[in-house]
């Protein structure tokens, strides 16, 4: 089906929250264990070429307190890293069996399982919240994270290729909107607890957790979310009924920007750069890091896109630019944060034009 055949014109909702006072509240955590409004990381592939040999466990890291890429202080399989520090809060919740906290972990490839969740969304992430606030992590790593019983770890299958993750801290009222997005996602949840005190606000997550019958699903929905410290994010969620390339048919046109897109190019039928609509989408070919190393998209499993020209949109999410992904649910979270945009935009060395010649940057 050609791009542009499935259009989505959803209503935007803005749920305002007061600026919080950080205490021992549930939040994204940085590598020092401090609460942060958001963080982003880019796990580098083992095949990166440069002066430093890569183990496939190093990552670039940035957060709201230090919004420029820096080499992570730890390896991604270490509990001291930002992912480990953040996820530990979820594991502690599981161990304490508190009924005042909700969590869900989902992936289309589940740890310790031979089957792939093709009937569910092509989605990967986890969230944790109480009646005050919580966080949502969206990532690209199959078979991650481990179930709470096993404690923190990083799969060896996630070492070879590049991966991305973004964590955002939200006040509680924002999770009612995230709950609607999760219904559209239909994620493959493999560990969860949504106690009854959340039933009124998180009915879809509770049904997904219980694997009970779901209400009818809209084609797609665009939500306007606000982080705990007042940062605005747009979240695109498409259902399996939206049969098209989310990058071309929806995101680029909705954001009114040409996009440079990075996604997995090793499986299925690759979608080439597309200039058929008002706003174009170009596949990234080569990434260059601040460590003076480079790698090709063929070695990258991450899923992200940035504005080609400088109106500062950055989107990080779940879906690839591949023909079979048109039939999968999933989505992207997007921001116009200038520091996030510059960090990702400056990684791009070369992209594929809509003609045969690649374009250098």
ABEGO torsion letter per residue (X at the ends): XBBGABBBBBBBBBBBBBBBBBBABBBBBBAAGBBBABBBBBBBBAABBEABBBAGABBBBBBAABBBBBBBABBAABAABAAAAAAAAAAAAAAAGBAABBBBBBBABBBGBABBBAABBBBBEBBBBBAABBBBBBBABBGOBBBAAAEBBBBAAAAABBBBBBBBBBBAAAAAAAAAAAAAAGBBBABBBBBAAAAAABAAAAAAAAGBBBBBBBABBBBBBBBAAGBBBBBBBBBAABBBBAAAAAAAAAAGBBBBBBBBAABEBBBBBBAABABBBBBBABBBBAAGBBBBAAABABBBBBBABBAGBBBBBABBBBAAAAABBEEBBBBABAAAAAAAAAABABBBBABABBBBX
